[in-house]
Amino acid sequence: MVHTGQFADAGAASVSEPVDTLAVGHRLRHFRVQRGMTQEALARAASLTAKFVSQIENGRVNPSIAVLARLVNNGLRTTFS
């Protein structure tokens, strides 16, 4: 992988590389289920709708970093690495 431009960083993905929304969703579901949470409970904790959480988990939408931060910090109370 070649990194160019101002956002290039050792080991970081290039800005132009696509995000694997399905992988993000699967990871979110894994953490949610591991904590015994429903989509409704996670959505409520992050001030989102359960439908939106479902869409994220199924790779239908590409959530912003801010939304992921709300899900992780407020809902799952963990880090997303």
CORLINDA-V965059 format. One record per residue. N is the residue number from 1. RES is the residue in three letters. SS is DSSP state (@ for helix, = for strand, . for the rest). Layout:
n:N res:RES ss:SS
n:N res:RES ss:SS
This chain:
n:1 res:MET ss:.
n:2 res:VAL ss:.
n:3 res:HIS ss:.
n:4 res:THR ss:.
n:5 res:GLY ss:.
n:6 res:GLN ss:.
n:7 res:PHE ss:.
n:8 res:ALA ss:.
n:9 res:ASP ss:.
n:10 res:ALA ss:.
n:11 res:GLY ss:.
n:12 res:ALA ss:.
n:13 res:ALA ss:.
n:14 res:SER ss:.
n:15 res:VAL ss:.
n:16 res:SER ss:.
n:17 res:GLU ss:.
n:18 res:PRO ss:.
n:19 res:VAL ss:.
n:20 res:ASP ss:.
n:21 res:THR ss:@
n:22 res:LEU ss:@
n:23 res:ALA ss:@
n:24 res:VAL ss:@
n:25 res:GLY ss:@
n:26 res:HIS ss:@
n:27 res:ARG ss:@
n:28 res:LEU ss:@
n:29 res:ARG ss:@
n:30 res:HIS ss:@
n:31 res:PHE ss:@
n:32 res:ARG ss:@
n:33 res:VAL ss:@
n:34 res:GLN ss:@
n:35 res:ARG ss:.
n:36 res:GLY ss:.
n:37 res:MET ss:.
n:38 res:THR ss:.
n:39 res:GLN ss:@
n:40 res:GLU ss:@
n:41 res:ALA ss:@
n:42 res:LEU ss:@
n:43 res:ALA ss:@
n:44 res:ARG ss:@
n:45 res:ALA ss:@
n:46 res:ALA ss:.
n:47 res:SER ss:.
n:48 res:LEU ss:.
n:49 res:THR ss:.
n:50 res:ALA ss:@
n:51 res:LYS ss:@
n:52 res:PHE ss:@
n:53 res:VAL ss:@
n:54 res:SER ss:@
n:55 res:GLN ss:@
n:56 res:ILE ss:@
n:57 res:GLU ss:@
n:58 res:ASN ss:.
n:59 res:GLY ss:.
n:60 res:ARG ss:.
n:61 res:VAL ss:.
n:62 res:ASN ss:.
n:63 res:PRO ss:.
n:64 res:SER ss:.
n:65 res:ILE ss:@
n:66 res:ALA ss:@
n:67 res:VAL ss:@
n:68 res:LEU ss:@
n:69 res:ALA ss:@
n:70 res:ARG ss:@
n:71 res:LEU ss:@
n:72 res:VAL ss:@
n:73 res:ASN ss:@
n:74 res:ASN ss:@
n:75 res:GLY ss:@
n:76 res:LEU ss:@
n:77 res:ARG ss:.
n:78 res:THR ss:.
n:79 res:THR ss:.
n:80 res:PHE ss:.
n:81 res:SER ss:.
